[in-house]
Amino acid sequence: MALIVTGAAGFIGSNLVKALNARGERDIIAVDNLARADKVANLADLEITDFVDKRDFLKRMEAGTYDGKVAAILHQGACSDTMETDGRYMMENNYDYSMALLRWCRARSVRLIYASSASVYGSGKVFSESRDHEAPLNVYGYSKFLFDQVVRRELPRMSLQLAGFRYFNVYGPRESHKGRMASVAFHFCNQYRANGKVKLFDGSGGYGPGEQRRDFISVDDVVDVNLFFLDNAKVSGIFNVGTGRAESFNEVARATVNAVRRSKGEPELTLDQMKSAGVIEYVPFPSQLVGKYQSFTQADVSALRGAGYRAPFLTVEQGVGRYVEQRLKAGAA
């Protein structure tokens, strides 16, 4: 029986396929849109049985091509650009497409594991999987929020696994194609190597310069959560996928800079030393982000732990340091 991975040429999807390959999985159908041809680099080292364009995939599903041949769908595909203003495109790409997959899985008793987002919480201060705490700030967050609401209604009626993951701030290999939507660790690494300094936002939302805090999670941990659920087919629900720790952008910058410095045999610097040396530069908070920016996120992972996931999560120092080392070894692609 095959596994279907949507968004397979993307950031999380390609890391997931890579991990499945490492476990010996080869019967994988990769679904994505390669209108952005640079994403093909994420597929080059992966073992799959077929690649299907996302526009053709639903047609094949409806035609019965995959009936009786699929063990599970790992749905990672989405437009994740939080600055996208075309609401129709966002809803078609994220909500309508997910709904079509859910209907197909429900009709054929196929397991569905899908990517949601912590953006559903908006500017709230409580990040637990409850309707009371959900108020997305943009159409991306709303597209994820709306599908989660459908899933909540479906869960009592689903006989097989239906699991959604609210990813917090994910960073790691295979994200270079994301451009401005790549992680801050990616951009800090590029900035420091090019200019010897990194740029962070000035204070906002009651936080000092660079002290806005997010729950930053390594893609390695995200993949491990997906594999845990794939291995535990009876576990369903909507779960936060973060570390449970809010860490500042200053800390991400410090971990990034010091990882680059270590690669050169240079001594590590403290945050204060970086500020004094001008390695960290604070820039005005963008006006277009006012009212649309999460200055604080921290996943409540009690539901995930309650579902049986026990593995520890990497800290920013551990995960960002490892990621930067990997980028440098690979030529910082």
C-alpha positions as CSV (number, residue, x, y, z in Angstrom):
1,M,0.0,0.0,0.0
2,A,1.3,3.4,-1.0
3,L,1.8,6.5,1.1
4,I,0.8,9.8,-0.5
5,V,2.6,13.0,0.5
6,T,1.3,16.3,-0.7
7,G,3.6,19.2,-0.8
8,A,6.3,16.6,-1.3
9,A,8.7,19.1,-3.0
10,G,8.2,21.7,-0.3
11,F,10.0,22.2,3.0
12,I,8.3,19.9,5.4
13,G,7.0,17.5,2.8
14,S,10.5,16.8,1.3
15,N,12.0,16.3,4.8
16,L,9.2,13.8,5.5
17,V,9.8,11.8,2.4
18,K,13.5,11.7,3.2
19,A,12.7,10.3,6.6
20,L,10.3,7.8,5.1
21,N,13.1,6.7,2.7
22,A,15.4,6.2,5.7
23,R,12.9,3.8,7.2
24,G,12.8,1.8,3.9
25,E,9.6,3.3,2.5
26,R,9.8,3.6,-1.3
27,D,6.1,3.2,-2.4
28,I,5.5,6.9,-2.1
29,I,3.4,9.1,-4.4
30,A,4.7,12.7,-4.3
31,V,2.2,15.4,-5.1
32,D,3.1,19.0,-5.6
33,N,3.1,22.0,-8.0
34,L,6.4,22.6,-9.8
35,A,5.4,25.9,-11.4
36,R,8.3,27.1,-9.2
37,A,10.9,24.8,-10.8
38,D,13.6,25.5,-8.1
39,K,11.7,23.2,-5.8
40,V,12.8,20.2,-7.8
41,A,16.1,20.3,-5.9
42,N,14.2,19.0,-2.9
43,L,13.1,15.9,-4.9
44,A,16.4,15.0,-6.4
45,D,17.7,12.8,-3.6
46,L,14.3,11.2,-2.8
47,E,13.0,7.8,-3.7
48,I,9.4,7.8,-4.9
49,T,7.2,5.7,-7.2
50,D,5.4,8.6,-8.9
51,F,5.2,12.3,-9.1
52,V,1.8,13.9,-9.7
53,D,1.0,17.5,-10.3
54,K,-1.5,18.8,-7.7
55,R,-3.9,19.9,-10.4
56,D,-4.1,16.4,-11.8
57,F,-4.0,14.6,-8.5
58,L,-7.7,15.2,-7.5
59,K,-8.8,14.2,-11.0
60,R,-7.0,10.9,-10.7
61,M,-8.4,10.4,-7.2
62,E,-12.0,11.0,-8.4
63,A,-11.4,8.6,-11.3
64,G,-10.6,5.8,-8.9
65,T,-6.9,5.6,-9.8
66,Y,-5.8,5.1,-6.2
67,D,-8.8,3.1,-4.8
68,G,-7.6,0.3,-2.6
69,K,-3.9,1.3,-3.1
70,V,-3.3,3.9,-0.4
71,A,-2.5,3.3,3.3
72,A,-2.5,7.0,4.3
73,I,-2.2,10.6,3.0
74,L,0.3,12.9,4.7
75,H,-1.1,16.2,3.5
76,Q,1.6,18.9,3.8
77,G,0.8,20.9,0.7
78,A,-0.5,24.5,1.2
79,C,0.2,28.1,0.4
80,S,2.0,29.2,3.6
81,D,2.6,32.9,2.6
82,T,1.0,34.8,5.5
83,M,1.3,38.0,3.4
84,E,-0.8,36.6,0.5
85,T,-3.8,38.9,-0.1
86,D,-5.6,36.9,-2.7
87,G,-8.2,35.3,-0.4
88,R,-9.9,33.3,-3.2
89,Y,-6.6,31.6,-4.1
90,M,-5.7,30.9,-0.5
91,M,-9.1,29.3,0.2
92,E,-9.0,27.2,-3.0
93,N,-5.5,26.1,-2.4
94,N,-5.7,25.4,1.3
95,Y,-9.3,24.9,2.4
96,D,-11.0,23.5,-0.8
97,Y,-8.1,21.2,-1.6
98,S,-8.0,19.8,2.0
99,M,-11.8,19.3,1.9
100,A,-11.5,17.2,-1.3
101,L,-8.9,15.0,0.3
102,L,-11.0,14.6,3.5
103,R,-14.0,13.5,1.5
104,W,-12.0,11.0,-0.5
105,C,-10.4,9.6,2.6
106,R,-13.7,9.4,4.5
107,A,-15.4,7.5,1.6
108,R,-12.6,5.0,1.2
109,S,-11.5,4.6,4.9
110,V,-8.0,6.0,4.3
111,R,-6.0,7.6,7.1
112,L,-5.4,11.4,6.8
113,I,-2.6,13.2,8.6
114,Y,-2.5,16.9,7.7
115,A,-0.7,20.2,8.4
116,S,-2.5,23.0,10.2
117,S,-0.8,26.0,11.7
118,A,-0.3,28.0,14.9
119,S,-1.5,31.0,12.9
120,V,-5.1,30.0,13.9
121,Y,-4.4,31.5,17.4
122,G,-3.8,35.0,16.0
123,S,-2.6,37.5,18.6
124,G,-3.9,35.4,21.5
125,K,-1.8,34.6,24.5
126,V,-3.1,31.0,25.1
127,F,-2.1,28.4,22.6
128,S,-4.1,25.3,23.4
129,E,-6.3,23.4,21.0
130,S,-9.6,25.0,22.0
131,R,-12.1,27.1,20.0
132,D,-12.0,29.8,22.7
133,H,-8.4,30.7,21.8
134,E,-8.6,30.8,18.0
135,A,-8.8,34.1,16.1
136,P,-6.6,34.1,13.0
137,L,-5.2,37.5,11.8
138,N,-5.0,36.7,8.1
139,V,-6.5,34.7,5.3
140,Y,-3.8,32.0,5.6
141,G,-4.6,31.5,9.2
142,Y,-8.3,31.5,8.4
143,S,-7.9,28.8,5.7
144,K,-6.3,26.5,8.3
145,F,-8.7,27.5,11.0
146,L,-11.8,26.7,8.9
147,F,-10.5,23.2,7.9
148,D,-9.8,22.5,11.6
149,Q,-13.4,23.3,12.4
150,V,-14.6,20.7,9.8
151,V,-12.2,18.2,11.3
152,R,-13.6,18.7,14.7
153,R,-17.0,17.9,13.5
154,E,-15.8,14.9,11.6
155,L,-13.7,13.3,14.3
156,P,-16.5,11.6,16.1
157,R,-17.7,10.0,12.8
158,M,-14.3,8.9,11.5
159,S,-13.5,5.2,11.9
160,L,-9.9,5.6,10.9
161,Q,-7.1,8.1,11.8
162,L,-7.7,11.8,11.2
163,A,-4.9,13.9,12.8
164,G,-4.0,17.6,12.3
165,F,-0.8,19.3,13.4
166,R,-0.7,23.0,14.3
167,Y,2.9,23.7,13.4
168,F,4.6,26.6,15.2
169,N,7.7,28.3,13.7
170,V,9.5,25.6,11.8
171,Y,13.1,25.9,10.6
172,G,15.5,23.5,9.0
173,P,17.0,22.1,5.7
174,R,15.2,22.2,2.4
175,E,13.5,25.6,2.9
176,S,15.6,27.8,0.6
177,H,12.9,27.9,-2.1
178,K,10.6,29.7,0.3
179,G,12.3,33.0,-0.2
180,R,11.1,35.7,2.2
181,M,8.9,33.1,3.9
182,A,11.9,31.0,4.9
183,S,12.7,30.8,8.6
184,V,14.6,33.6,10.4
185,A,17.4,31.2,11.0
186,F,17.8,30.9,7.2
187,H,17.8,34.7,6.7
188,F,20.1,35.4,9.7
189,C,22.6,32.9,8.4
190,N,22.6,34.5,4.9
191,Q,22.8,38.1,6.4
192,Y,25.7,37.3,8.7
193,R,27.7,35.5,6.1
194,A,27.2,38.3,3.6
195,N,27.4,41.4,5.8
196,G,28.7,40.4,9.2
197,K,25.5,41.4,10.9
198,V,21.9,40.3,11.3
199,K,18.8,42.5,11.3
200,L,16.0,42.1,13.8
201,F,12.8,44.1,14.4
202,D,12.7,46.8,16.9
203,G,10.4,46.4,19.8
204,S,6.7,45.6,19.3
205,G,3.7,44.2,21.1
206,G,5.1,45.2,24.5
207,Y,8.4,43.4,23.8
208,G,11.8,45.1,23.5
209,P,14.1,45.0,20.4
210,G,14.5,41.4,19.2
211,E,12.7,40.1,22.3
212,Q,9.5,39.1,20.5
213,R,9.3,35.4,21.4
214,R,8.1,32.5,19.3
215,D,8.0,28.7,19.7
216,F,10.8,27.7,17.2
217,I,10.8,24.0,16.3
218,S,13.2,22.1,14.1
219,V,11.8,20.3,11.1
220,D,13.5,17.2,12.4
221,D,11.1,17.3,15.4
222,V,8.1,18.0,13.1
223,V,9.0,15.0,11.0
224,D,9.3,12.8,14.1
225,V,5.8,13.8,15.2
226,N,4.4,12.8,11.8
227,L,6.2,9.5,11.9
228,F,4.9,8.8,15.4
229,F,1.3,9.2,14.3
230,L,1.9,7.2,11.1
231,D,3.1,4.4,13.5
232,N,0.1,4.9,15.8
233,A,-2.9,4.6,13.6
234,K,-5.5,4.8,16.4
235,V,-4.5,8.3,17.6
236,S,-6.6,11.1,16.1
237,G,-7.3,14.7,16.9
238,I,-5.8,18.2,16.4
239,F,-2.5,18.8,18.1
240,N,0.0,21.6,18.6
241,V,3.4,20.8,17.2
242,G,5.9,23.1,18.9
243,T,8.5,22.7,21.6
244,G,6.5,24.2,24.4
245,R,9.2,26.9,24.9
246,A,9.0,30.5,23.7
247,E,12.5,31.8,22.7
248,S,13.4,35.2,21.5
249,F,14.5,36.3,18.0
250,N,17.7,37.5,19.8
251,E,18.4,33.9,20.9
252,V,17.9,32.7,17.3
253,A,20.3,35.4,16.1
254,R,22.9,34.4,18.8
255,A,22.7,30.7,17.9
256,T,23.0,31.4,14.2
257,V,25.9,33.8,14.5
258,N,27.8,31.5,16.9
259,A,27.3,28.5,14.6
260,V,28.9,30.4,11.7
261,R,31.7,31.6,13.9
262,R,32.4,28.1,15.2
263,S,32.7,26.9,11.6
264,K,35.5,29.5,11.1
265,G,37.3,28.7,14.4
266,E,36.2,32.0,15.8
267,P,35.2,32.4,19.5
268,E,31.5,32.6,20.4
269,L,30.0,35.9,21.5
270,T,27.4,36.7,24.1
271,L,24.3,38.6,23.0
272,D,25.6,41.8,24.7
273,Q,28.9,41.4,22.8
274,M,27.0,41.0,19.5
275,K,25.1,44.2,20.2
276,S,28.2,46.2,21.2
277,A,30.0,45.0,18.1
278,G,27.1,45.9,15.8
279,V,26.6,42.3,14.8
280,I,22.9,42.7,15.7
281,E,21.1,45.6,14.1
282,Y,17.5,46.5,15.0
283,V,15.3,47.9,12.2
284,P,11.9,49.7,12.6
285,F,8.9,47.4,12.9
286,P,7.1,47.3,9.5
287,S,3.9,49.2,9.4
288,Q,2.2,46.6,7.2
289,L,2.6,44.0,10.0
290,V,0.9,46.1,12.7
291,G,-2.1,44.1,14.0
292,K,-1.1,41.1,11.9
293,Y,2.0,39.9,13.8
294,Q,2.4,37.3,16.5
295,S,4.8,38.8,19.0
296,F,4.5,35.7,21.3
297,T,3.7,32.1,20.6
298,Q,4.3,29.1,22.9
299,A,2.6,25.7,22.2
300,D,0.7,24.0,24.9
301,V,1.9,20.4,24.1
302,S,-0.1,18.7,26.7
303,A,-2.4,17.1,24.2
304,L,0.5,15.9,22.1
305,R,2.1,14.4,25.2
306,G,-1.2,12.9,26.2
307,A,-1.4,11.2,22.8
308,G,1.8,9.3,23.7
309,Y,4.5,11.4,22.0
310,R,7.4,11.4,24.5
311,A,10.5,12.5,22.6
312,P,12.3,15.7,23.7
313,F,12.4,18.7,21.4
314,L,15.5,20.5,20.3
315,T,16.2,23.9,21.8
316,V,17.0,26.9,19.6
317,E,20.6,26.6,20.5
318,Q,20.7,22.9,19.6
319,G,18.5,22.9,16.6
320,V,19.5,26.2,14.9
321,G,23.2,25.3,15.6
322,R,22.8,22.0,13.8
323,Y,20.8,23.5,11.0
324,V,23.4,26.2,10.3
325,E,26.2,23.6,10.4
326,Q,24.3,21.5,7.8
327,R,23.8,24.6,5.6
328,L,27.5,25.5,5.7
329,K,28.6,21.9,4.9
330,A,26.2,21.9,1.9
331,G,27.5,25.2,0.7
332,A,24.7,27.2,2.3
333,A,22.3,26.4,-0.5
